[in-house]
Amino acid sequence: MYKANDMKLSQFKFKLPEELIAQYPASYRDDARMMVLHRKTGEIEHKLVTDMVQYFDEGDLFVFNDSKVFPARLWAHKEKTNALIEVFLLRELNHKARYWDVLVDPARKIRIGNKLTFDDDPSIVAEVIDNTTSRGRTFRFLTDYDNEEFVPRLYALGSAPLPRYIRRPMDEQTKAQYEEVFHDQPVRDMDIERYQTIFADKIGAVAAPAAGLHFSKQLLKRLEIRGIETTFMTSHVSLGIFKDIDVEDLTKNKMESEQIILPEKMANTVNQARENQKHVCAVGTEVMRAMEHVAGTNGLLKAYDGWTNKFIYPPYTFAVADRFFVNFYMPMSSQLLMVAAFAGYEETMHAYEEAIKEGYHFGDYGDAMLIVD
């Protein structure tokens, strides 16, 4: 049995073949494969996402994240030099003044006072007014658009904020093959649609709650027909979810804070399901972390609107959910550590070995895992 001080980051390292990192979503949301891991026995089943209904009964509960991703990745040109700059929107700081926190790359080219322009809308200019981190900058956007029109115009310049491990060859032959599969839909338009859950509502995330991407209207309807309940909370996923853990001693790792909102209705629904001894399934690591942040010593939730930087790794005793629906995550990632805390270290690493052997796809557009007792 492992102890907190025994767990090291290197224990979560494994070789992931590059061809198993999903570059595109499945043709249909619920068309992905699903590994079912029975954490008490270590038994593994190979299923499809559409099979998940058979593992739940009337009164069981799914908890979803309804955060909405905005098209945060933009491309701009630096005035005078015309250098191409990637701009990644993080958050709006002041709506009236049009101040935004952003990341820029390459950062060495961007200093206070520089201005950037956007080819698709020359009427929007970004002025750098502050340095925040090595790559972080504060922009003031200059435009004649009024305050209510500006943000939609800004979003129209952007593309879905896909993680950096999605590296697509963009030659014309590949694009043509891809668009044939996705019914001639342009790649950018597909990502705007598919890198977003169908129940996304509260805008503010710069990364998708990936486990929720697998749920289609048809799958949700099948859950409803079976009498399975659903409830929603909000966790605005930040880029911290993709940040490498840079310490071997996990007790010294610090997570970036993310805003979480657990409405009273959601908290009451979860508490009622637990009181009725029904299964509570957290859909995604953000949902699990938020519930664990808020849960009292008795495992009950209460309404909450604030921030969390909770870092969950083995060993950890979970207070709320007894089932977990997740994707397959990158080596040494914070998401993988949380899965191992829930399912068990040995069971998780064995399941990942099996996933690689069986050709499961990893990452935000990849396949799924359902962890049950």
C-alpha positions as CSV (number, residue, x, y, z in Angstrom):
1,M,0.0,0.0,0.0
2,Y,1.3,3.4,-0.9
3,K,1.6,6.4,1.5
4,A,1.4,10.0,0.7
5,N,5.2,10.6,1.0
6,D,5.9,7.5,-1.1
7,M,4.2,8.7,-4.3
8,K,6.5,10.4,-6.7
9,L,5.8,12.0,-10.1
10,S,8.0,9.6,-12.0
11,Q,5.7,6.7,-10.9
12,F,3.1,8.1,-13.4
13,K,5.4,8.2,-16.3
14,F,4.6,5.8,-19.2
15,K,5.4,5.7,-22.9
16,L,2.4,6.9,-25.0
17,P,2.7,6.3,-28.7
18,E,2.1,9.5,-30.6
19,E,-0.4,7.9,-32.9
20,L,-2.7,7.2,-29.9
21,I,-3.1,10.9,-29.1
22,A,-6.5,11.8,-30.7
23,Q,-6.2,14.6,-33.2
24,Y,-9.9,14.7,-34.1
25,P,-13.1,13.8,-32.3
26,A,-15.1,10.7,-33.1
27,S,-17.5,11.1,-36.0
28,Y,-20.3,11.3,-33.4
29,R,-20.0,12.4,-29.7
30,D,-21.0,9.0,-28.2
31,D,-19.2,7.0,-30.8
32,A,-16.0,6.6,-28.7
33,R,-14.7,3.5,-27.1
34,M,-15.1,3.1,-23.3
35,M,-13.1,1.0,-20.9
36,V,-14.9,0.0,-17.8
37,L,-12.6,-0.5,-14.8
38,H,-13.9,-2.2,-11.7
39,R,-11.7,-0.7,-9.0
40,K,-12.3,-3.3,-6.3
41,T,-11.4,-6.3,-8.5
42,G,-9.3,-4.7,-11.2
43,E,-11.5,-6.3,-13.9
44,I,-11.5,-4.5,-17.2
45,E,-14.3,-4.5,-19.8
46,H,-14.1,-3.0,-23.3
47,K,-17.3,-1.2,-24.3
48,L,-18.6,1.8,-26.1
49,V,-19.7,5.1,-24.5
50,T,-23.3,4.2,-25.5
51,D,-23.1,1.2,-23.2
52,M,-22.7,3.2,-20.1
53,V,-26.4,3.1,-19.4
54,Q,-26.3,-0.5,-18.4
55,Y,-24.1,0.3,-15.4
56,F,-26.6,2.6,-13.8
57,D,-30.1,2.3,-12.3
58,E,-33.1,4.5,-11.6
59,G,-32.2,7.3,-9.2
60,D,-28.5,7.2,-9.9
61,L,-27.0,10.6,-10.6
62,F,-24.5,12.1,-13.1
63,V,-22.9,15.4,-12.2
64,F,-21.8,17.5,-15.2
65,N,-19.8,20.7,-15.7
66,D,-21.7,23.3,-17.7
67,S,-18.8,25.6,-18.3
68,K,-18.6,27.0,-21.8
69,V,-15.4,27.3,-23.7
70,F,-14.7,30.5,-25.7
71,P,-12.6,30.6,-28.9
72,A,-9.5,31.7,-27.0
73,R,-6.7,31.2,-29.6
74,L,-6.1,34.0,-32.0
75,W,-3.3,35.0,-34.4
76,A,-2.1,38.6,-34.7
77,H,0.7,40.5,-36.4
78,K,3.0,42.9,-34.5
79,E,2.8,46.4,-36.0
80,K,5.9,47.6,-37.9
81,T,7.7,44.2,-38.0
82,N,4.6,42.2,-39.0
83,A,5.8,39.2,-36.9
84,L,3.2,36.5,-36.4
85,I,2.1,36.2,-32.8
86,E,-0.1,33.7,-31.1
87,V,-2.5,35.3,-28.6
88,F,-4.3,33.1,-26.1
89,L,-7.2,34.9,-24.3
90,L,-7.3,34.0,-20.6
91,R,-9.9,36.3,-19.0
92,E,-11.6,39.6,-19.3
93,L,-10.5,42.0,-16.6
94,N,-12.6,45.0,-17.3
95,H,-15.5,44.9,-19.8
96,K,-15.8,48.7,-20.2
97,A,-12.1,49.4,-20.6
98,R,-11.6,46.2,-22.7
99,Y,-8.7,45.0,-20.6
100,W,-7.8,41.3,-21.0
101,D,-5.3,38.9,-19.5
102,V,-3.6,37.0,-22.3
103,L,-0.7,34.7,-23.1
104,V,1.5,35.5,-26.1
105,D,4.0,33.4,-28.1
106,P,6.8,34.2,-28.8
107,A,6.7,36.3,-25.7
108,R,10.2,37.8,-26.2
109,K,8.9,39.9,-29.1
110,I,6.0,41.5,-27.2
111,R,6.7,44.4,-24.8
112,I,4.7,47.2,-23.2
113,G,3.6,49.7,-25.7
114,N,3.6,47.3,-28.7
115,K,0.4,47.0,-30.8
116,L,-1.0,44.0,-32.6
117,T,-3.5,43.8,-35.4
118,F,-5.7,41.0,-36.7
119,D,-6.0,40.2,-40.4
120,D,-9.7,39.2,-40.2
121,D,-10.8,42.5,-38.6
122,P,-8.3,45.4,-38.9
123,S,-10.7,47.6,-36.8
124,I,-9.5,45.8,-33.7
125,V,-6.1,46.6,-32.3
126,A,-4.5,45.2,-29.2
127,E,-2.2,47.4,-27.1
128,V,0.2,45.8,-24.6
129,I,-0.1,47.7,-21.3
130,D,1.5,45.3,-18.8
131,N,3.7,42.2,-18.3
132,T,2.2,39.7,-15.9
133,T,4.3,36.6,-16.2
134,S,7.0,35.3,-18.6
135,R,4.3,34.8,-21.3
136,G,1.5,36.8,-19.7
137,R,0.5,40.2,-20.9
138,T,-2.4,42.6,-20.2
139,F,-4.0,43.9,-23.4
140,R,-6.2,46.9,-23.9
141,F,-8.3,46.5,-27.1
142,L,-8.8,49.6,-29.2
143,T,-11.9,49.6,-31.5
144,D,-14.9,51.6,-32.5
145,Y,-17.2,48.7,-31.7
146,D,-19.4,49.4,-28.7
147,N,-18.9,47.3,-25.5
148,E,-21.7,44.8,-26.2
149,E,-20.6,44.2,-29.8
150,F,-16.9,44.0,-29.2
151,V,-16.6,40.6,-27.4
152,P,-18.6,38.7,-30.0
153,R,-16.4,40.4,-32.7
154,L,-13.3,39.3,-30.7
155,Y,-14.5,35.8,-30.4
156,A,-15.1,35.7,-34.1
157,L,-11.4,36.0,-34.6
158,G,-10.6,33.0,-32.5
159,S,-10.4,29.3,-32.8
160,A,-11.1,26.5,-30.3
161,P,-8.3,26.4,-27.6
162,L,-7.2,22.9,-28.3
163,P,-4.4,21.6,-26.2
164,R,-0.9,21.7,-27.6
165,Y,-0.6,17.9,-28.0
166,I,-3.1,18.2,-30.8
167,R,-0.7,18.8,-33.7
168,R,-2.5,18.3,-37.0
169,P,-0.8,18.2,-40.4
170,M,-2.6,20.9,-42.3
171,D,-1.8,19.9,-45.8
172,E,-4.6,20.1,-48.3
173,Q,-4.9,16.3,-48.7
174,T,-5.4,15.8,-44.9
175,K,-7.9,18.6,-44.7
176,A,-9.9,17.2,-47.6
177,Q,-9.9,13.7,-46.0
178,Y,-11.0,15.2,-42.7
179,E,-13.8,17.3,-44.1
180,E,-15.1,14.3,-46.0
181,V,-15.5,12.5,-42.7
182,F,-17.2,15.5,-41.1
183,H,-19.5,16.2,-43.9
184,D,-17.5,19.0,-45.5
185,Q,-17.5,21.0,-42.3
186,P,-14.4,23.3,-42.1
187,V,-11.9,22.2,-39.4
188,R,-12.3,25.5,-37.5
189,D,-16.1,25.3,-37.4
190,M,-16.0,21.7,-36.3
191,D,-13.7,22.5,-33.4
192,I,-15.8,25.4,-32.3
193,E,-18.8,23.0,-32.2
194,R,-17.1,19.8,-31.0
195,Y,-14.7,21.2,-28.4
196,Q,-17.7,22.1,-26.4
197,T,-20.3,20.1,-24.5
198,I,-23.9,20.2,-25.7
199,F,-24.9,21.5,-22.3
200,A,-22.3,24.3,-22.1
201,D,-23.9,27.4,-20.6
202,K,-21.6,29.5,-18.4
203,I,-18.9,31.0,-20.5
204,G,-15.4,31.3,-19.0
205,A,-13.3,28.1,-19.7
206,V,-10.2,28.1,-21.8
207,A,-10.1,24.3,-22.0
208,A,-13.1,22.0,-22.5
209,P,-14.4,19.7,-19.7
210,A,-13.3,16.8,-22.0
211,A,-15.2,13.9,-20.4
212,G,-18.5,15.8,-21.0
213,L,-17.7,15.9,-24.8
214,H,-18.9,12.3,-25.1
215,F,-22.5,13.0,-24.2
216,S,-25.0,13.5,-27.1
217,K,-28.6,14.4,-26.9
218,Q,-29.5,10.8,-27.6
219,L,-27.3,9.5,-24.8
220,L,-28.8,12.0,-22.3
221,K,-32.2,10.9,-23.4
222,R,-31.4,7.2,-22.8
223,L,-30.2,8.1,-19.3
224,E,-33.4,10.0,-18.7
225,I,-35.6,7.1,-19.9
226,R,-33.8,4.8,-17.5
227,G,-34.6,7.2,-14.6
228,I,-31.0,8.4,-14.2
229,E,-30.8,11.9,-12.9
230,T,-28.5,14.7,-14.0
231,T,-27.3,17.9,-12.3
232,F,-24.9,20.7,-13.3
233,M,-22.2,22.7,-11.6
234,T,-19.6,25.1,-13.2
235,S,-15.9,24.8,-13.1
236,H,-14.1,27.2,-15.5
237,V,-11.2,25.1,-16.7
238,S,-8.0,27.0,-16.9
239,L,-4.7,26.3,-18.8
240,G,-3.4,25.0,-15.5
241,I,-5.0,21.7,-16.3
242,F,-2.4,21.3,-19.1
243,K,0.6,22.6,-17.0
244,D,3.3,20.1,-16.4
245,I,3.9,19.1,-12.8
246,D,7.5,20.1,-12.3
247,V,8.3,18.6,-8.9
248,E,9.1,14.9,-8.2
249,D,7.8,15.2,-4.6
250,L,4.0,15.5,-5.1
251,T,3.5,17.1,-1.7
252,K,5.2,20.2,-3.0
253,N,3.1,20.6,-6.1
254,K,0.8,23.7,-6.4
255,M,-2.2,23.8,-8.6
256,E,-3.5,26.9,-10.4
257,S,-6.8,28.1,-9.0
258,E,-10.0,27.7,-10.9
259,Q,-13.4,29.3,-10.4
260,I,-16.1,26.9,-9.3
261,I,-19.8,27.4,-8.8
262,L,-21.9,24.8,-7.1
263,P,-25.6,26.0,-7.0
264,E,-27.8,25.1,-4.1
265,K,-30.0,23.0,-6.3
266,M,-27.0,20.9,-7.4
267,A,-25.7,20.4,-3.9
268,N,-29.2,19.3,-2.7
269,T,-29.6,16.9,-5.6
270,V,-26.2,15.3,-4.8
271,N,-26.9,15.1,-1.1
272,Q,-30.3,13.5,-1.8
273,A,-28.8,10.9,-4.0
274,R,-26.3,10.0,-1.4
275,E,-29.0,9.8,1.3
276,N,-30.9,7.4,-0.9
277,Q,-27.8,5.3,-1.4
278,K,-27.7,5.9,-5.1
279,H,-24.6,6.0,-7.3
280,V,-23.1,9.5,-7.8
281,C,-20.9,9.7,-11.0
282,A,-18.6,12.7,-11.4
283,V,-18.2,13.4,-15.1
284,G,-14.6,14.8,-15.5
285,T,-11.8,15.7,-13.1
286,E,-13.0,19.3,-12.7
287,V,-16.4,18.0,-11.3
288,M,-14.6,15.6,-8.9
289,R,-12.2,18.3,-7.7
290,A,-14.9,20.9,-7.1
291,M,-17.1,18.5,-5.1
292,E,-14.2,17.4,-3.0
293,H,-13.2,21.0,-2.3
294,V,-16.7,21.8,-1.0
295,A,-17.6,18.6,0.7
296,G,-17.9,18.6,4.5
297,T,-16.6,16.0,6.8
298,N,-19.9,14.2,6.5
299,G,-19.6,14.1,2.7
300,L,-22.4,16.5,2.2
301,L,-22.2,19.5,-0.2
302,K,-23.3,23.0,0.2
303,A,-23.7,25.9,-2.3
304,Y,-20.4,27.5,-3.2
305,D,-19.1,30.3,-5.4
306,G,-15.4,30.7,-5.3
307,W,-12.0,29.2,-6.2
308,T,-10.2,26.0,-5.7
309,N,-6.5,24.9,-6.1
310,K,-7.1,21.5,-4.6
311,F,-4.6,18.9,-5.8
312,I,-5.7,15.3,-5.5
313,Y,-3.3,12.4,-5.8
314,P,-2.9,9.0,-4.2
315,P,-3.7,8.1,-1.5
316,Y,-6.9,10.1,-1.1
317,T,-10.3,9.2,0.4
318,F,-13.1,10.6,-1.7
319,A,-16.2,11.9,0.1
320,V,-18.9,12.4,-2.5
321,A,-18.8,10.5,-5.8
322,D,-18.5,6.7,-6.0
323,R,-18.2,6.5,-9.8
324,F,-16.0,8.4,-12.2
325,F,-16.3,9.0,-15.9
326,V,-13.1,10.3,-17.5
327,N,-10.9,10.4,-20.6
328,F,-7.5,8.9,-20.9
329,Y,-4.9,11.4,-19.8
330,M,-1.3,12.3,-20.6
331,P,1.6,10.8,-18.6
332,M,2.4,12.6,-15.3
333,S,-0.7,14.9,-15.6
334,S,-2.7,16.1,-12.7
335,Q,-5.8,14.4,-14.2
336,L,-4.0,11.0,-14.3
337,L,-3.0,11.4,-10.6
338,M,-6.6,12.0,-9.6
339,V,-7.8,9.0,-11.5
340,A,-5.2,6.9,-9.7
341,A,-6.3,8.3,-6.4
342,F,-9.8,7.2,-7.1
343,A,-9.3,3.8,-8.8
344,G,-6.0,2.8,-7.1
345,Y,-2.5,3.3,-8.4
346,E,-1.8,-0.3,-9.5
347,E,-5.3,-0.7,-11.0
348,T,-5.0,2.6,-13.0
349,M,-1.5,2.0,-14.4
350,H,-2.5,-1.6,-15.4
351,A,-5.6,-0.1,-17.1
352,Y,-3.5,2.4,-19.0
353,E,-1.1,-0.4,-20.1
354,E,-4.2,-2.3,-21.4
355,A,-5.5,0.9,-23.1
356,I,-2.3,1.3,-25.0
357,K,-2.2,-2.4,-25.9
358,E,-5.8,-2.2,-27.2
359,G,-5.3,1.1,-29.1
360,Y,-7.5,3.4,-27.1
361,H,-7.1,7.1,-28.0
362,F,-5.9,9.6,-25.4
363,G,-6.5,13.3,-24.8
364,D,-9.4,15.6,-25.0
365,Y,-10.7,14.2,-28.2
366,G,-9.9,10.6,-27.1
367,D,-11.8,7.6,-25.7
368,A,-13.3,7.3,-22.3
369,M,-13.0,5.3,-19.0
370,L,-15.8,4.5,-16.6
371,I,-14.6,3.6,-13.1
372,V,-17.1,1.7,-11.0
373,D,-16.8,-0.4,-7.8
